[in-house]
């Protein structure tokens, strides 16, 4: 259970980082 939660957290962080990078890229593209 704990290990699964840790993996889920890592995935969530990766997704958040990726989405943040996409937002940054989009704002640069629209500029």
Rosetta blueprint (number, residue, H / E / L):
1 X L
2 X H
3 X H
4 X H
5 X H
6 X H
7 X H
8 X H
9 X H
10 X H
11 X H
12 X H
13 X H
14 X H
15 X H
16 X H
17 X H
18 X H
19 X H
20 X H
21 X H
22 X H
23 X H
24 X H
25 X H
26 X H
27 X H
28 X H
29 X H
30 X H
31 X L
